[in-house]
């Protein structure tokens, strides 16, 4: 008997085998569907119980928080009232406070006709001039120190920030004087001459070269002959020169 004889079936046997296979497949599908349905129901039931438990937890938490906030508010209010009562009891009366108060003195200003010296080195004096505060007073004194003093009231125009309008307001309160220093042009060193606002590097160098060539400079006319000096330069520096 050959092995192929075992695979030979009659027509009725083949039909029965096919029906049996179909029933087996249908049974497996049905069982699979039932198992999935049961798992969903279990999951849904579990999810519902978790949601309810979480909602209950949130509700309890809100109740506890509101109770805590109420306790804190009560405590803060009590402390605030106690501090307020203490401050009222310890603070002096309003009338005593007013009687002990010393107002900050206002800066005195010059009246019409009053003046200060042009070369006053005290910023407090300059602040007496109407229109001049701490900033301008400091600028004026610093520039005056660089010059060695002002020769004329018009030199206030050279201070940074003082325009024509401001100059016309402050000039009536300033009186010119002779309290300014002169430059000993034949004795001062290079750096000392260069520190003056009216002399630049080239001009100081020309002065030093002229002193080396001929000795002492005798007059301002000798500086006027140098290319480094214009007529305006000579006019500005002449009052400060000492030969």
Secondary structure, DSSP 8 states (H G I E B T S, - for coil): --GGGGG---HHHHHHHHHHHHHHHHHHHHHHHHHHHHHHHHHHHHHHHHHHHHHHHHHHHHHHHHHHHHHHHHHHHHHHHHHHHHHHHHS--HHHHHHH-----------TT--EETT---HHHHTTSTT--HHHHHHHHHHHHHHTS-SSGGGGGGSTT--HHHHHHHGGGEE--S----EETTTS-HHHHHTSTT--HHHHHHHHHHHHHHSS---HHHHHTSTT--HHHHHHHGGGEE-
